[in-house]
């Protein structure tokens, strides 16, 4: 092998960095560490705030393998909890969304208020009206921004707005969600590790080869890609060429560590959440908004975006097959051509190899 290739054991040439080891994309022990060191310590997009409009409205989800739910409390605040009864660990809520004025365990009937406090433990001596002490639901952090609800398992993590960092300033230059109409949600699964998909999402080097139509729609010389430390994300400032029925316009794409993609434009917005399911397997959730009354027109935008996502997923699945084959052990990442991927991989290394 050529000198400088990590497979040969040589040092990487200037401007190049060794990529993450192929084993990290396949190893269950690495996956478990990622859950603990990365996804349990970051905020996760859970829902649109309009899904939690009235007291008792709830949404269930999973963060780093932990079932959770967010609920609108009686006082209008957001509450979030681990989705388990303190008695024998049964899930409290089994539907993805719904409305409850009390939270009753389907297993033995223990009952909790929307504030997470245990109200009743049937059959426990002297505890019919008031459950055992220290058996309230286990809390999770919840916060909202721009009509979106996030949750976080880590009480020591930064507040949501600090976690978003400079995304707040970028978003201020585009229409807020309250002025847009919700267009729809999509869900996909794929045979690729979340890091393979994120490696791809953090760079534009592949656009002319994988996304020929998208590349042709952009003003190439107007594209700027840079890393943002305040918020830990890669930003793509882009400009779209004029086309029949669509004027020239600007946009901003974001890959936010560890797995949130935000795509702003002058007249629409879409989001994508990357969800690790297992080593070499992921899920994607995608949400779309457009100007009110223009849903039919913007269906084509959603379809085009979905085609780009399918192209990304297909190449990432092909990469994953080679990562699992055992021949490729590590490669090289260009700081010039792939600064976002180099940044993403640095953040992964720091999280997994740094102090607990």
C-alpha positions as CSV (number, residue, x, y, z in Angstrom):
1,X,0.0,0.0,0.0
2,X,1.1,3.6,-0.6
3,X,2.9,5.4,2.2
4,X,0.6,7.6,4.2
5,X,-2.4,5.3,3.9
6,X,-3.5,4.4,7.5
7,X,-3.7,0.7,6.5
8,X,0.1,0.8,6.0
9,X,0.7,2.4,9.4
10,X,2.3,5.5,7.9
11,X,1.6,9.1,9.0
12,X,-1.1,10.9,7.0
13,X,0.3,13.6,4.6
14,X,-0.3,17.3,5.4
15,X,-3.9,18.3,5.0
16,X,-5.1,14.8,5.3
17,X,-6.4,13.0,8.4
18,X,-6.9,9.3,9.1
19,X,-10.5,8.3,8.9
20,X,-12.3,6.5,11.7
21,X,-11.5,2.8,11.9
22,X,-13.9,0.7,9.8
23,X,-14.5,-1.5,12.9
24,X,-16.2,1.5,14.6
25,X,-19.0,1.3,12.1
26,X,-19.7,-2.4,12.9
27,X,-18.7,-3.0,16.5
28,X,-21.5,-3.5,19.1
29,X,-19.2,-2.3,21.9
30,X,-18.6,1.0,20.0
31,X,-22.3,1.4,19.4
32,X,-23.0,1.0,23.1
33,X,-20.4,3.5,23.9
34,X,-21.9,6.0,21.4
35,X,-25.3,5.7,23.1
36,X,-23.7,6.5,26.4
37,X,-21.1,9.1,25.4
38,X,-22.9,10.8,22.5
39,X,-26.7,10.4,22.2
40,X,-27.4,10.3,25.9
41,X,-25.6,13.6,26.3
42,X,-27.1,15.6,23.5
43,X,-30.6,17.0,22.8
44,X,-32.9,15.0,20.6
45,X,-35.7,16.3,18.4
46,X,-38.9,14.7,19.6
47,X,-41.9,16.4,18.1
48,X,-43.5,19.4,16.6
49,X,-44.8,21.7,19.3
50,X,-48.3,21.7,17.8
51,X,-48.5,18.0,18.6
52,X,-48.5,19.1,22.3
53,X,-51.0,21.8,22.1
54,X,-53.4,20.9,25.0
55,X,-52.8,19.6,28.5
56,X,-52.4,15.9,28.5
57,X,-51.1,15.7,24.9
58,X,-48.1,13.4,24.7
59,X,-45.5,12.0,22.3
60,X,-43.4,9.0,23.0
61,X,-39.9,8.3,21.6
62,X,-36.6,6.6,22.4
63,X,-33.3,8.4,23.2
64,X,-30.1,6.3,23.3
65,X,-32.1,3.2,23.8
66,X,-34.2,4.7,26.6
67,X,-38.0,5.0,26.1
68,X,-39.2,8.5,27.0
69,X,-42.3,10.7,26.6
70,X,-43.0,14.4,26.6
71,X,-46.3,15.7,27.8
72,X,-48.1,19.1,28.0
73,X,-48.7,19.6,31.7
74,X,-51.8,21.2,33.2
75,X,-50.0,24.5,33.7
76,X,-48.9,24.6,30.1
77,X,-45.3,23.7,30.7
78,X,-43.6,20.8,29.0
79,X,-42.8,17.7,31.1
80,X,-40.7,14.8,30.0
81,X,-40.1,11.5,31.7
82,X,-38.7,8.0,31.2
83,X,-41.5,5.9,29.9
84,X,-41.6,3.4,32.8
85,X,-43.6,2.8,35.8
86,X,-41.6,2.9,39.1
87,X,-43.3,-0.2,40.3
88,X,-42.1,-3.0,37.9
89,X,-40.8,-1.0,34.9
90,X,-43.8,-1.4,32.6
91,X,-44.2,1.3,29.9
92,X,-46.8,3.8,30.9
93,X,-47.7,4.9,27.4
94,X,-47.7,2.5,24.5
95,X,-49.1,4.8,21.8
96,X,-46.8,7.1,19.8
97,X,-49.1,10.1,20.4
98,X,-52.3,10.7,22.3
99,X,-53.9,12.6,25.2
100,X,-54.2,11.6,28.8
101,X,-55.4,13.5,31.9
102,X,-53.8,10.9,34.2
103,X,-51.0,8.5,33.4
104,X,-52.1,5.0,34.4
105,X,-49.8,2.0,34.1
106,X,-51.5,-0.7,32.0
107,X,-49.8,-3.4,34.1
108,X,-50.9,-2.9,37.7
109,X,-52.8,0.4,37.5
110,X,-50.3,2.7,39.3
111,X,-51.4,6.2,38.5
112,X,-49.4,9.4,38.0
113,X,-50.3,13.0,37.4
114,X,-49.1,15.0,34.3
115,X,-46.5,16.5,36.7
116,X,-45.0,13.0,37.1
117,X,-46.0,12.6,40.7
118,X,-47.3,9.2,41.8
119,X,-51.0,9.5,42.8
120,X,-52.2,6.0,43.5
121,X,-50.7,2.5,44.0
122,X,-53.6,0.1,44.2
123,X,-53.4,-2.7,46.7
124,X,-50.4,-1.4,48.6
125,X,-51.3,-1.3,52.3
126,X,-52.1,2.3,53.3
127,X,-51.2,3.5,49.9
128,X,-54.5,3.5,48.0
129,X,-54.7,7.3,47.9
130,X,-51.0,8.1,48.0
131,X,-48.3,5.9,46.6
132,X,-45.0,4.9,48.2
133,X,-42.6,7.8,48.6
134,X,-39.8,8.3,46.1
135,X,-41.7,6.6,43.3
136,X,-42.5,9.6,41.1
137,X,-41.6,9.3,37.4
138,X,-38.0,9.8,36.5
139,X,-37.6,13.2,34.8
140,X,-36.0,14.0,31.5
141,X,-35.2,17.5,30.3
142,X,-37.5,19.1,27.7
143,X,-37.4,22.4,25.8
144,X,-38.9,24.0,22.7
145,X,-37.4,26.2,20.0
146,X,-39.0,27.5,16.8
147,X,-42.0,25.3,17.2
148,X,-39.9,22.1,17.8
149,X,-39.7,20.1,21.0
150,X,-36.4,18.5,22.1
151,X,-35.5,16.2,25.0
152,X,-32.3,15.4,26.7
153,X,-31.3,12.6,29.2
154,X,-28.3,14.4,30.6
155,X,-29.0,16.9,33.4
156,X,-25.5,18.3,32.9
157,X,-25.8,19.0,29.2
158,X,-26.0,22.7,28.0
159,X,-29.4,24.3,27.7
160,X,-31.1,23.8,24.3
161,X,-30.3,27.2,23.0
162,X,-26.6,26.9,24.0
163,X,-26.6,23.5,22.3
164,X,-28.0,25.0,19.1
165,X,-25.3,27.8,19.3
166,X,-25.1,29.8,16.1
167,X,-28.0,28.0,14.5
168,X,-30.2,30.5,16.3
169,X,-28.6,33.4,14.4
170,X,-28.8,31.6,11.1
171,X,-32.4,30.6,11.6
172,X,-33.3,34.3,12.3
173,X,-32.6,35.0,8.6
174,X,-35.3,32.6,7.4
175,X,-39.1,32.3,8.0
176,X,-40.0,31.0,11.4
177,X,-42.1,27.8,11.5
178,X,-45.1,29.6,12.9
179,X,-45.4,31.3,9.5
180,X,-45.2,28.1,7.5
181,X,-47.7,25.2,7.0
182,X,-46.7,21.6,7.9
183,X,-46.4,19.6,4.7
184,X,-45.7,16.1,6.0
185,X,-43.4,13.6,7.7
186,X,-41.5,10.6,6.3
187,X,-39.7,7.7,7.9
188,X,-37.1,5.4,6.4
189,X,-34.7,2.7,7.6
190,X,-31.4,1.7,6.1
191,X,-28.5,-0.7,6.3
192,X,-25.8,1.9,7.1
193,X,-24.2,3.0,10.3
194,X,-25.3,6.4,11.6
195,X,-21.7,7.6,11.2
196,X,-21.5,6.6,7.6
197,X,-24.6,8.7,6.9
198,X,-23.2,11.6,8.9
199,X,-19.8,11.4,7.2
200,X,-21.7,11.9,4.0
201,X,-24.1,14.6,5.3
202,X,-21.2,16.7,6.6
203,X,-19.5,17.2,3.1
204,X,-20.3,18.4,-0.3
205,X,-17.5,16.6,-2.1
206,X,-19.8,13.9,-3.3
207,X,-22.5,16.2,-4.8
208,X,-21.3,16.2,-8.5
209,X,-21.1,12.4,-8.5
210,X,-24.0,11.3,-6.3
211,X,-26.5,14.2,-6.7
212,X,-26.1,15.4,-10.3
213,X,-29.5,17.1,-10.4
214,X,-29.0,18.9,-7.1
215,X,-25.5,20.0,-8.1
216,X,-26.8,21.4,-11.3
217,X,-29.4,23.4,-9.4
218,X,-26.9,25.2,-7.3
219,X,-24.7,28.3,-8.1
220,X,-21.5,26.5,-7.4
221,X,-19.3,29.6,-6.9
222,X,-21.8,30.9,-4.2
223,X,-21.5,27.7,-2.1
224,X,-19.5,28.1,1.2
225,X,-19.0,25.3,3.7
226,X,-17.5,25.9,7.1
227,X,-17.5,24.3,10.6
228,X,-19.0,26.1,13.6
229,X,-17.7,25.3,17.0
230,X,-20.5,27.2,18.8
231,X,-23.2,24.6,18.3
232,X,-20.9,21.9,16.8
233,X,-22.3,21.9,13.3
234,X,-21.3,22.1,9.6
235,X,-22.9,24.9,7.7
236,X,-23.5,25.0,3.9
237,X,-24.4,28.5,2.6
238,X,-26.0,27.9,-0.9
239,X,-27.8,29.7,-3.7
240,X,-30.3,28.0,-6.0
241,X,-30.4,28.9,-9.6
242,X,-33.7,30.3,-11.1
243,X,-35.8,27.6,-12.8
244,X,-39.3,27.7,-14.4
245,X,-41.8,28.8,-11.7
246,X,-39.0,29.3,-9.1
247,X,-36.8,32.5,-8.8
248,X,-33.2,32.4,-7.7
249,X,-33.0,32.0,-4.0
250,X,-30.6,31.4,-1.1
251,X,-30.5,28.6,1.5
252,X,-28.6,27.2,4.4
253,X,-28.0,23.5,5.1
254,X,-26.8,22.4,8.5
255,X,-25.5,19.1,9.7
256,X,-25.7,19.4,13.6
257,X,-23.7,16.9,15.7
258,X,-24.6,14.2,16.4
259,X,-27.5,13.6,14.1
260,X,-29.8,16.5,13.1
261,X,-30.0,18.0,9.6
262,X,-31.7,21.4,9.1
263,X,-32.4,22.9,5.7
264,X,-33.5,26.5,5.6
265,X,-34.6,28.4,2.5
266,X,-36.5,31.6,1.8
267,X,-39.8,29.8,1.3
268,X,-39.6,26.3,3.0
269,X,-37.9,24.4,5.7
270,X,-37.2,20.7,6.3
271,X,-35.5,18.7,9.0
272,X,-34.0,15.2,9.2
273,X,-33.2,13.2,12.4
274,X,-30.6,10.4,12.2
275,X,-31.4,7.6,14.6
276,X,-28.9,4.9,15.3
277,X,-30.7,1.5,15.6
278,X,-27.8,-0.9,15.8
279,X,-24.2,-1.1,14.4
280,X,-24.6,-0.7,10.7
281,X,-28.3,0.2,10.8
282,X,-30.2,3.5,11.1
283,X,-33.6,5.2,10.8
284,X,-34.4,8.6,9.4
285,X,-37.3,10.8,10.3
286,X,-38.0,13.8,8.0
287,X,-40.3,16.8,8.4
288,X,-41.3,19.4,5.8
289,X,-42.9,22.9,5.9
290,X,-44.0,25.3,3.2
291,X,-45.9,28.6,2.7
292,X,-49.6,28.3,3.7
293,X,-51.8,27.4,0.8
294,X,-49.0,26.2,-1.3
295,X,-48.8,22.6,-0.2
296,X,-49.6,21.2,-3.7
297,X,-46.9,23.2,-5.3
298,X,-44.3,22.2,-2.7
299,X,-45.0,18.5,-3.0
300,X,-42.4,18.5,-5.8
301,X,-39.9,20.0,-3.4
302,X,-40.5,17.2,-0.9
303,X,-40.2,14.6,-3.7
304,X,-36.9,16.1,-4.9
305,X,-35.5,16.2,-1.4
306,X,-36.6,12.6,-0.9
307,X,-34.8,11.6,-4.1
308,X,-31.6,13.2,-2.8
309,X,-32.0,11.3,0.5
310,X,-32.4,8.0,-1.3
311,X,-29.2,8.7,-3.3
312,X,-27.4,9.4,0.0
313,X,-28.7,6.3,1.7
314,X,-27.9,4.1,-1.3
315,X,-24.2,5.2,-1.4
316,X,-23.9,4.9,2.4
317,X,-25.3,1.4,2.3
318,X,-22.8,0.5,-0.3
319,X,-20.0,1.9,1.8
320,X,-21.3,0.0,4.8
321,X,-21.1,-3.3,3.0
322,X,-17.4,-2.6,2.3
323,X,-16.8,-1.4,5.9
324,X,-18.2,-4.8,7.1
325,X,-16.3,-6.9,4.6
326,X,-13.0,-6.7,6.6
327,X,-10.6,-5.5,3.8
328,X,-10.8,-1.7,4.3
329,X,-9.5,-0.8,7.8
330,X,-9.2,3.0,7.5
331,X,-8.8,5.7,4.9
332,X,-8.0,9.4,4.6
333,X,-10.1,12.5,4.9
334,X,-9.2,15.8,3.2
335,X,-9.3,18.9,5.4
336,X,-9.8,20.9,2.2
337,X,-12.3,18.8,0.3
338,X,-14.1,17.3,3.3
339,X,-13.7,19.8,6.2
340,X,-17.1,18.9,7.7
341,X,-16.4,15.1,7.7
342,X,-13.0,15.7,9.3
343,X,-14.8,17.8,11.9
344,X,-17.5,15.3,12.5
345,X,-15.0,12.5,12.9
346,X,-13.0,14.6,15.4
347,X,-16.1,15.1,17.5
348,X,-16.8,11.4,17.5
349,X,-13.2,10.6,18.6
350,X,-13.3,13.2,21.3
351,X,-16.6,11.8,22.6
352,X,-15.5,8.2,22.6
353,X,-11.9,8.5,23.6
354,X,-12.1,11.5,26.0
355,X,-12.8,11.6,29.7
356,X,-16.0,9.9,30.8
